[in-house]
Amino acid sequence: MAATPVWSVDPRTGKHREQVAVEATPRELDEAVRAAHAARGSLADAGRRAAFLRAAADLLDGAASHVIEAADAETALGPGRLTGELARTTGQFRAFADAVDEGSYLDVRIDRADPTTAPPRPELRRYKVPLGVVAVYAASNFPLAFSVPGGDTASALAAGCPVVAKAHPDHPATSELCASLLRRAAVSAGLPAEVVAVVHGFDAGLELIRHPLVTAAGFTGSIRGGRALFDAAAARPVPIPFHGELGSLNPVVVTPAAAAERAEEIGGGLAGSVTLGVGQFCVKPGLVLVPEGADGDRLAGALAKALGETEPGVLLDHRMRENFVAGVRERAALPGVDAPVTPGAGGEHTVGAGYLSVPARTLLEGGPYEALLEECFGPVTVLVRYAGQDEAAAVLGRLPGNLTATLQLSAAEADGGPGPAAELISQVTTLAGRVVVNGWPTGVAVAPAQHHGGPYPAATSHSTSVGGTAIERWLRPVAYQSVPDALLPAELREANPLNLPRRVTGG
């Protein structure tokens, strides 16, 4: 059977740029996973692991012009956006290197033996160990920070897990370039290049999640694709953790007091958030609750003005463009739904930004209006005009899990205590992994306290894919009971030869 070519495609024209690779055969996939599995022991040395992560960041930065050029040619995201994304990517590698050096991610805990308790307590020593080979499924909309060199890869390598990445078909050349830099970094740190591998092809992606030596997976993408892989991970003879980020509506609630206080400011900020990256951010606000009346009308007018001044943009590929055009057309055709600024095709290869508007009472009828509660990937949002707090609460009660929920409050509401604003905070906390007040959800800071996840279908687990605790996804705890000191892992020995932070009780 002839090998299936993998092409790099220019989304600005829809034309093939170059053949980058061929889709992996079952045998080639098996070889890549087995090689990664065989190399896992080399990642046990924390010093080398940290050196590897820093070398990867340095090589990516050193090749910045080539990496950004390749990514822009395949995604049309633009050098400005991609320069920032590359900085985020290398920052993640360095942050995880620091985490490896510091060592608290191992969560070392020691309970001294105590024969006086009932029942007597034996000596227990606990820490976390790497799972093994991790499958990483690259995202379409972040060719760097959530793809082959992204946070899933960086955190898995930091945990001591080799990575086999499934490249996204929208940026195969970028994926190959970044993988080659990661492999070079591994070798420079004295590790086998096989600790990082990349494969191409839809079938390879399915076989990867089923491979018996793969121990966990990370995914960023659609609900449909992620759910299929999630189900496959659970259906294996030995099920494995599947940490998937699938889809999110990212609701926004504008209170009547906030609309009265700063309608134009909110409308302009909303437009910027909706159109950032041509509306292709996973935390784009896709549904906005705006009060009925003159203040809400002023907000809508500011939004319409800003969207009307936004130039058409190119989506990541033509399939996404077709889905966007069809999706907004279907939603706009529903009775009672208006399109004050019509989103849709902006040209042969572009799309125009816009928004839809619907009364809350109409949306709450359900049926075909359920489509308005589903993510539409691209530069569009839905304004839901509500008549009172009860109506807004009813709409929020219909929403699935989300990555974010945003509240736009007045100054007095933001400074107040118990009351409607506090009740809103409580309600949206049940449906989102990150709650934002008087800001916008686009932009996910890489920080120790960050959480990028949420109730299903935003994510398939309660873990985060951004921030220092993302490393926890690729580790499992092990406790040692009454094991002689000489037989313990170095991380748990009494003398603490690795100088790790640890919690000790009964000392």
N, C-alpha and C positions, 0 to 999 in steps of 0.2 A: 504494500500500500504506500502510495506517495505521501511524503511528509506534508502536513498542512502549514502553509506559510503564515507568519505573523507579520502584519504590515503596520507601519507607523502611518497614521492618517492625519492630514491637515484639516482641523475642524472649520477653518475659515473658507475652505474650498470643497471639502469632502473628497479630495484626491489623495491617492497613495503617495507617501513620501519616499519610503524605502522599506525593504524587507529586513526586519530586525532579527528574527529567529524563526524557528518552527515550533509548532505545538508539541509538547512533551508526550511521548508514547508511554504506555503503562510501564514498560521496562525502564525507560529513562527516569520516570518519576520515582519508581522503586529504588533505583540506584542513588538518586539524590537524597531520598529520605534515609536510606541505609548509611550513606556516607556521613550525613549529619548526625545520625544516631551514634556512629562509631567515634565521632569527634567530640561527643558531649563531655567526656572526661577531661579534655583539655581546658574546659571552661571552669573547672573546679578552683583554679588558682585565682583568688579575688584580685590580686595585684595585676595579673595579666589581663583580666577581664576589664578592669578600669582603664588600663593602658590602651586596650583595644577600642573601647568606647571613645576615648579622647582622640585616638588616632583617626577613627572614622569621622569625627567632627572636623578635625583639621584637614583631612583629605577632601571632604565635601566642600569646605570653605575654600580650599585651594583651587578646586575645580569649579568654583561658583559660576563663572561666565559660561562654561560648557553646559553645566547642569541647568541653568536658567534658560539658556538658548534652546536646549532640547525639550524642556518642559513646556515652554511657551509655544514652540512649533507644534506640539501635540495637543495642547489644551486651550490655547488662545487666552490664557488667564492674564497675560501681560507681565513684563519684566518687574514692574513695581510690586505687584502682589506676590510674585514668585520670589523676589529678593527677600521679602519679609518672611515668606514661608520657609525658605532655606535657613534663615537665621533661627526660626523656631525649631527646625529640625535638628540643627547642630546643637542648639541650646539644650534640647532634650537629651542628646547623647551625653553632653557634659554633666547635666544634672544627675543622670543615672550613674555616671562614673563617680560623682561625689557621694551618691547614696551607697554605692558598693564600698567605697573607702570608709564611710561612717559606720555602716554595719547594722543599724537598728532595724532594717527591713527583715533581718533574720529572726527578730522577736525572741531573743534568747531569754528563757525563764527557768529559774532553778528553785525548786522547793526542797529544803533540807528535810532529812528524815526526822520524824518526831514520834517516838514510841509512846508518848503520853496521850496522844489523841485517841479517840474511839471511833472507828478502829484505828490502829497504829498507821501512821503515814510513812510509806517508803520514800527514799530519795528519788526525786523525779527531775529530769533535765530535758528541756524541750526547745527545739528550734525548727527552722523551715529549710526544706531541701528543694532543689529544682525538679520540675516534673519530667523534663525530657524534651524531645523535639516538638517545637511549636509551629503550627501552620498559620501563616499570616496572609489574609486576603486583602489586597490593596484596594483603596478607595478611588473612585473616579475623580472626585472634586478636589482632592489634595494629593497631587502627584508626588509630593515629598513627605509632608508631615504626617500623613496617614496612609502611606504606601510602603514600598520596599524599605526605605530608610526611616520609616515613621516611628511613632511612639510604641506601637505593638512590638516592632522589631527591637527597638532600643531597650524596652523594659524586659523583654524575654531574654535577650543576651545578658543584660545586667543580672537577671536572676540565675544565669548559668545554663540557659536553654538554647540549643542551636535552633536556627530558624530556616524553614523552607517557605519562601514567599510565593504566592500565586499572583503574578503581575496582572494589573488591570489592562484590558485590551485598548483603552484610550491613551495609554502612554507607555508602550512597551520599550521604546528606545530609552526613555528616561529611566525606566526600571532596570534595564540592563546596565546602563552607565552607573547608576547608583550601586547596584549589586557588585559591580567590579571594584568600585572604590571601597566598599565594605570588606570585600575579600582581601584586597591589598592591605587594608588596615589590620585585619586579623593576622596576616602573615608577618607584618611589621611588629606585632606584639608577641610573636612566637607561638601563634595558634594556627591550626589548619585552616585553609581557606574554606573547607567544607562546612564550617560552622554557620555559613550563610549560603543559601542557594535560592535560585529563582526559577520558576517554571511558568509556562504559558499554556493557555488552552482551557476551554470550558470543561471538557472531560477530565483534564488533569486536575482541575479544581475539585471535582467530585471525588476522584480517586484519592486525592490528598487527604480529605477529611476521613476517608475510610481506611487509610493505611494503618496497619496494626502498630507501627512504631511511632505514630503521631500521638502525642499525649494531651494536647490542648490546641485550641484555635482562637484567633482573633479576627474579627470581620467588621468592616465598615461599608455599608451599602444599603440596598433596598430591602423593604420588608419581605418581598417575595423571594429574592435570592437568599437573604439571610435565614429566613425560616426554613427553606429547603435544606440548607447546610446544617442548621440547628437540629432539624429532625434526623438528618443522616448521622450526626454526631451522637444523638441519643439512641439510634437504632443499631449501632455497632454492637458486636458481641461483648466488647468492653467499652461502655459509653465514656465519653471524655467531656471535659468542660468546654463550652462554646461561648466565648464572650463576644457577642455581636451587638453592634450599634446599627439599628435597622431603619428607623424613620421617625419623624417628629413634626408636629404641627406648631409647637412653641407658642402657645397662646399669650396674648397681651390683654390686660384689662386696664382701660383708662377710666378712672373715676370721674363723676360729674364735676367734682371740685378741681381735679387736675385739668380737665378740659376747659373749665372756666378760667383757670389761672394762666395756662400756657398752651392753648390749642395749636397755634401756628408752630411753636417749637416742637411739640410732639409730632405733628404731621410731617414736618421736615425730617426729624430724626428717624421716624418710621420709614420714610422713603429711602433714606440712606441705608438702613439696615436691610430692607427688602431687596434692594438692587445691588448690594455688595457682592462682588464675584458673580454678577449676573444672576443673583438669586439662587446660587448653587451651594450655599452654606447649609450644613445640617441643622444649624440653629437659627435659620431664617424665620422671622415671625410670620406664620402663615394664616393666623386667625386673630383678629383684633376686635375686642369688645369696646365699642364706642357709644356713649350715651346719645339718645335721641335729643333733638332740640338744636338751638342756635349754636351752642358751643361745640357740639359734635359736628355740626355742619362746617364750622370754621376749621376744625381739624381736618375734615375730609377735603375741604378746599385746598388747604396747604399741602396735603398729600397729593392731590390731583395735580397741582402746579409743579411740584418737585418731580413727580413721575413723568409728567408731560415734557419736562426739560431733559430727561434722561435719554441718552443716545441708545439706539438698538445695540445689542451685544450678541456675541457668539457663544452658544452653549458648548459643552464638552464634546458632544458628537451629534450627528444628525438624527440618530434614533431618539436621543433625549429631546431634541428640538421638535420632532414629530409628536412625541408624547406630550410635551408641554402645550403645543398648539391645539392638539385634540382635547387635552384635559381642560383647558380654559374655555374652549368652545362648548364642551358638554356642560360645564358648570354655569356659564353665562346664559345658556338656553333654558335654564330652569325658570318656571314662573315665579315672579317676585324678585328675581335676582337682577340687579342692574350692573352695568359696566361703565361707570363714569369715565374711566380711562381704560380703553380696551387693550388688554394684553394679548399677545399672539405673535404671528409672523411679522417680522420687521423688514424682511427682505428674503432673498433666496437662501441665505445662510445665517440669518440673524433673527432675533426675537425682540419685541418691544415690551417694556415694562407696563404694568397696569394694576388695577385692583377691581374687585367685585364688591358689591354691597347687598346685604340682605337683612330684613328685619329679624330680630331674634325669634319672634313668635312664629315666623315662617320656617326658620331653620329647625325649630323644635318640633315641627310636624313630622320630621324623620323621612322615611322613604327615600326618594331620589336625592333629598337634601343631605343625606349622609355623605355624599361625595364631597361636600364642602368641609367635612371633618377629616378629610384625608389629605396628606401632604401632596402638593403639586410642585414638583422640582423645577424651579425657574423663578423669574422676577415677577411674582404675583402674590398678593395677599387678599384676604377676605375681611371686609369690615362688617361686623355684626352689630347692628344698631339696637340697643336694648332700652327698655322703658323704665326699668327700676332694678334695684339690687336683686330682687327675687328672680327676675328674668335672667340677669347675668349669671347668677348662681346656678340656674337650671341649665344654661348652656355649658358652663364649666363641668357640671355633673355628667354631661354626655361625652366628655372627651376621653380618649385613651391616654396611656402613659406618654410622657414627653421628656425630652432632654431638659427643656427650660420652661419657665413660666415667668412673665414679666408684669409688674404692676407699675402703672404711672399714677403717682399720688400727688396731691397738693402738698405744699410745704407744711401746712398745719397737720395734715394726715400723717405725713412722714415723721413728724415730731411727737405725735400723740401716742397714747397707750392703748388700752382696750377700746374696741369700737369696730366699725365696719372695716377699716384697713387691716386690723389684726385678724378679723374673721377671714378676710380675703387671703392673707398670708397663710393661715391655717388650711384653707381649702386648696390652694394651689400646691401646698407642700405635699399633699397626698397624690398629686399627679405629675410631679416633675422632679428631676434630679438636681436642678439648680434654680433658685428663685432670685430674680433680679428686681430691684426697686429703682425707679427713675434712671434707668439706663437701657441698653439694648443688648439682646443676647448674643448677637454676632461678635465674635472675638472670644476665644476660650483661653484664658491665661494659663500658662504652664507654671503651676505653683503647688506647694505641698497640700494646701487646703482645697484644691480644685476637685470637683466631681463632674465628670462628663459621662453621663449615663442616665438612667431613669427607669420607671416602671415600663413593663412591656406594653407596646412594641418598640419603645425607644431603645431598649436594650434587653438582652436575654439573660442578664445576670445583674447583681447589685453592685458590681465592681465599676471602676472608672477606667477609661482608656487614656486619660490625661492626668498628669500630676504624679508625684512621687509614689503614691499608693498603687499606681497601675502595675507595679512590679509584683504585687501580691497575687495577681491572677495566675502566675506561672510557678507558684511555690505551694508546697503542702507541709503541714506540721508533722513532726515525729517526736515522740516522747521516749526517753530512755529511763528505765526503772532499775535502780540498784546495780547499774553497770559500773564495773571498776574504772577508775579514772584513766588508767593506761589504755583502756579499750574504747574510750569515748572519742567522738570526733573532736578535732582541735577546738572547734567553736564552743564546746561544752566543758572542756577540762577546767579543773579547779583553778589552775594558775592563770587562766584566761590568756594564753599565749598570743592570741590575735587582738587582744585589747578591745574586745567588743562590748558595747553597752548591753547590760542585762539586768533583769529584775530578780532579786534574790529574796526569799522569805525564810523565816526561821533561822536567820543567821545569828 
